[in-house]
């Protein structure tokens, strides 16, 4: 399913879901409100599970390993509004605190991993270990976005690129979580009533190093629906439902940026695709304060990635050609704004 097909499917779903829209209900203008100096904490829980299939393509026939993997993650996420311009656009810096992770796989059992994203430290079962480069690349580095009152991302600065994500293991549920977090909550221009639906599409940013060939644009499509208003811990919130789809039917040839493993790679050729990501979410938005209070989301991923090259281990060079496939991998995310004080 290509770019045009994704947009068409979302448009059809929007028509079905929004066939009956209340027209006499009171209307509301939904807007984010940014205030310079505001700082708040998100409490994040991630529950991911699915099958990871690895094929060693240097063998004939390829050796195949299938593992059922489950991951539980808790972490705080800190956000600060660094500046607000004359148009009400806010520059928001986001940092991830200490990540606590339990990874369960057959034979290995459950391992507890702690990732201190402030200073780049990692422990596995209580033992210090080197943090993977893809995670270490943004340890201690906030990512920033300038967001309009409608929720449009006008500018973003991310301390990683797609090649880093691939090299560090794009199958990580943390990458899926970042994808969910980067999905914008963009409001309509006009006032709306409960039952109103709106759609949006955006090109997913894919950054490559200077001088590397440009990668084709990947499009993501969204449907939003204002369900109504709901009391959330004494705060009246707009309840918004969201559906999004991202589809990459082909294969992306990615540039290799630096070593991605403890052992050095030579002439490595990373590839990613096909990829299918779909997500549904419910968002509780305090319109009086102009801020999200809670989000619950679920993402379903089917993704294939491949790495080909050679690797040096103990002064001996070996061919490397590995394909990793995620099948029906589901990531559930709960994000709650922590009480102030």
C-alpha positions in Angstrom: 0.0 0.0 0.0 1.7 3.2 -1.2 1.4 6.8 -0.2 -1.8 7.5 -2.2 -3.4 4.3 -0.9 -2.7 5.2 2.7 -4.4 8.6 2.3 -7.3 7.1 0.5 -7.9 4.4 3.1 -7.8 7.0 5.9 -10.2 9.3 4.0 -12.7 6.4 3.6 -12.5 5.5 7.3 -13.0 9.1 8.2 -16.2 9.2 6.1 -17.5 6.0 7.8 -16.6 7.1 11.4 -17.9 10.6 11.0 -21.0 10.0 8.9 -23.2 11.4 11.7 -21.9 14.6 13.3 -23.9 16.5 15.8 -24.6 20.0 14.5 -26.6 21.6 17.4 -24.1 20.8 20.2 -22.0 23.6 21.7 -18.8 24.2 19.9 -15.3 24.7 21.3 -12.0 26.1 19.9 -9.2 23.6 20.8 -5.8 25.2 21.3 -2.5 24.5 23.1 -1.4 27.2 25.4 2.4 27.7 25.9 3.8 29.7 28.8 7.6 30.4 29.0 9.2 28.7 32.0 6.5 26.0 32.5 8.0 22.7 33.5 6.2 19.4 33.9 6.7 15.7 34.1 5.1 12.8 32.2 4.9 9.4 33.8 5.2 6.9 31.0 4.5 3.1 31.0 5.2 0.9 27.9 4.1 -2.7 27.5 5.4 -4.3 24.3 5.2 -7.9 23.0 5.6 -9.8 19.7 7.6 -12.1 17.7 11.1 -11.3 16.4 12.4 -13.5 13.6 16.2 -13.4 12.7 17.6 -15.0 9.6 21.3 -15.5 8.9 21.5 -15.0 5.1 25.1 -16.0 4.9 23.9 -19.6 5.2 22.1 -21.7 2.6 19.4 -22.3 3.5 19.3 -19.3 5.9 19.3 -20.2 9.6 16.1 -18.9 11.2 15.5 -18.1 14.8 12.0 -17.0 16.1 11.7 -15.5 19.6 8.6 -14.3 21.5 9.8 -11.1 23.2 8.0 -9.0 25.8 9.2 -5.7 27.3 7.9 -3.6 30.2 9.2 -0.1 30.6 8.6 2.8 33.0 10.2 6.2 32.8 9.7 9.9 33.5 9.8 12.4 30.7 10.6 16.0 31.5 9.3 18.9 29.4 10.2 22.6 29.7 8.7 25.5 27.7 11.9 27.4 26.8 10.4 30.3 24.8 7.1 31.6 23.4 7.0 33.9 20.4 4.5 36.7 19.6 2.3 34.2 17.7 2.0 31.9 20.7 4.3 29.3 19.3 6.1 27.4 22.1 9.6 25.9 22.0 9.4 22.8 24.1 12.5 20.8 25.3 12.0 17.2 26.2 14.4 15.0 28.2 14.0 11.3 29.3 15.0 10.4 32.8 16.0 6.9 34.1 14.4 4.1 32.2 13.5 0.9 34.0 13.0 -2.0 31.6 12.2 -5.7 32.1 12.9 -7.8 29.0 11.6 -11.4 28.8 12.7 -14.0 26.2 12.7 -17.8 26.0 15.6 -19.5 27.7 17.0 -16.1 29.0 14.1 -15.5 31.3 13.5 -11.9 32.5 16.4 -9.4 32.7 16.1 -6.1 34.4 17.8 -3.2 32.6 18.3 0.4 33.8 19.2 3.1 31.4 20.2 6.4 33.0 19.5 8.8 30.1 20.9 11.8 32.0 24.5 10.6 32.0 24.5 7.7 29.6 24.9 4.8 32.1 23.4 1.4 31.7 23.1 -1.7 34.0 21.9 -5.2 33.1 20.9 -7.4 36.1 22.8 -5.0 38.3 26.1 -5.1 36.2 27.4 -2.0 34.5 27.5 -2.3 30.7 28.2 0.1 27.7 25.1 1.7 26.4 24.3 1.1 22.7 25.3 3.9 20.5 21.8 4.6 19.2 20.7 5.3 22.8 23.9 7.0 23.9 23.6 9.4 21.0 20.8 11.3 22.8 21.7 10.6 26.4 21.7 13.9 28.2 20.6 15.7 25.1 17.0 17.1 25.0 15.1 17.1 21.8 13.3 20.3 21.0 10.2 21.2 19.0 8.6 24.5 18.2 4.8 23.9 18.3 2.0 26.3 17.3 -1.2 26.7 19.4 -2.9 24.4 16.8 -0.3 21.7 17.4 1.7 22.1 14.2 5.4 21.2 14.6 7.1 24.2 13.0 10.6 23.1 13.8 12.2 20.1 15.5 15.8 19.2 16.6 16.3 15.5 17.2 19.7 14.2 18.5 19.5 11.1 16.3 18.8 10.1 12.8 17.2 7.1 11.1 20.6 5.4 10.5 21.4 5.6 14.3 18.0 4.1 15.1 18.7 1.2 12.7 22.2 0.6 14.0 21.1 0.5 17.6 18.2 -1.9 16.9 15.1 -0.3 15.3 13.1 -3.1 16.8 13.4 -1.5 20.2 10.0 -0.6 21.8 11.7 2.7 22.8 11.8 3.6 19.1 8.1 2.8 18.7 7.4 4.9 21.8 9.3 7.9 20.2 7.2 7.4 17.1 4.0 7.6 19.1 5.3 10.7 21.0 6.1 12.5 17.8 2.7 12.1 16.3 1.2 15.5 16.4 -2.2 16.5 18.0 -3.2 19.1 15.5 -6.5 20.9 16.0 -8.8 22.3 13.3 -8.8 26.0 12.5 -12.4 26.5 13.5 -14.6 25.7 16.6 -15.9 22.2 16.6 -18.7 20.2 18.3 -18.6 16.7 19.8 -18.7 14.1 16.9 -16.6 16.3 14.6 -13.8 14.5 12.7 -10.8 15.9 10.9 -7.8 14.4 9.1 -4.2 15.3 8.6 -1.2 13.9 6.7 2.5 14.6 7.3 5.9 13.5 5.9 7.8 11.6 8.5 11.2 13.3 8.9 14.1 11.2 7.6 17.5 12.8 8.2 20.6 11.6 6.4 24.3 12.8 6.8 25.5 15.6 4.6 26.5 14.2 1.1 24.4 11.0 1.5 21.6 10.3 -1.1 18.2 11.6 -0.1 15.7 9.0 1.0 12.1 8.9 -0.3 9.5 10.6 1.8 7.4 8.4 4.1 3.9 9.7 4.7 1.8 9.2 7.8 -2.0 9.9 7.8 -4.2 10.7 10.9 -7.9 10.8 11.7 -9.1 12.7 14.8 -12.5 12.7 16.4 -13.8 14.8 19.3 -15.8 12.3 21.2 -17.1 14.7 23.9 -16.1 16.0 27.3 -15.1 13.9 30.3 -14.1 14.5 33.9 -10.5 13.4 34.6 -9.6 13.8 38.3 -11.8 16.9 38.7 -10.6 18.5 35.4 -13.0 18.7 32.4 -11.2 17.4 29.4 -12.0 17.1 25.7 -11.8 13.4 24.9 -10.2 12.9 21.5 -9.7 9.6 19.6 -7.0 9.2 17.0 -6.2 6.7 14.3 -2.9 6.8 12.3 -1.3 4.7 9.6 2.2 4.7 8.1 3.2 2.4 5.3 6.5 1.9 3.6 6.0 -0.9 0.9 9.6 -0.8 -0.4 13.0 -0.9 1.1 15.1 2.1 2.2 18.8 2.0 1.6 20.3 3.8 4.6 23.7 5.4 5.1 25.9 3.9 7.8 27.1 6.4 10.3 30.0 5.2 12.4 30.2 1.8 14.2 26.9 0.5 15.5 28.2 -2.5 17.5 31.0 -3.2 20.0 32.9 -5.0 17.2 33.7 -2.8 14.1 31.7 -3.2 10.9 33.2 -2.8 7.4 31.4 -1.8 4.2 28.1 -2.2 6.0 24.9 -1.7 4.1 21.8 -1.2 6.3 18.3 -1.6 4.7 14.9 -1.0 6.2 11.5 -2.1 4.9 8.8 -3.0 4.3 7.3 -1.2 7.3 3.7 -1.0 8.5 2.8 1.0 11.6 -0.8 1.6 12.7 -1.8 3.2 16.0 -5.0 4.2 17.9 -5.0 6.6 20.8 -7.3 8.3 23.2 -6.2 11.8 24.4 -7.6 13.8 27.3 -7.0 17.5 26.6 -7.7 20.2 29.2 -8.8 23.0 26.9 -9.1 25.6 29.7 -5.4 25.1 30.5 -4.4 24.3 26.9 -2.6 21.1 27.6 -2.7 17.3 27.3 -3.4 15.6 30.6 -3.3 11.9 29.6 -2.8 9.7 26.6 -3.4 5.9 26.1 -2.2 4.5 22.8 -1.6 1.2 21.1 0.7 0.6 18.1 0.9 -2.4 15.8 4.2 -2.9 13.9 5.3 -5.2 11.1 8.9 -4.2 10.2 11.9 -5.8 8.4 15.4 -4.6 8.6 18.6 -6.0 7.1 22.3 -5.5 7.7 25.0 -6.7 5.3 28.8 -6.3 5.5 31.7 -7.8 7.3 32.7 -7.8 11.0 36.0 -8.2 12.7 36.1 -10.4 15.8 39.5 -11.2 17.5 41.4 -10.0 14.4 39.4 -12.3 12.1 37.0 -10.9 9.5 33.6 -12.6 8.9 30.8 -11.9 6.5 27.7 -10.5 8.0 24.2 -10.6 6.5 21.3 -10.6 9.0 17.6 -9.9 8.4 15.4 -9.1 11.4 11.7 -9.1 11.1 9.1 -8.0 13.6 5.7 -9.7 13.2 2.6 -8.4 14.9 4.6 -6.5 17.5 2.2 -4.5 19.7 3.3 -1.6 21.8 0.9 -0.2 24.4 1.7 3.2 25.9 0.2 5.1 28.8 1.3 8.7 29.4 0.0 10.7 32.4 0.8 14.2 33.4 2.2 14.1 36.9 0.5 16.2 39.6 2.3 19.5 40.2 4.1 19.9 43.5 
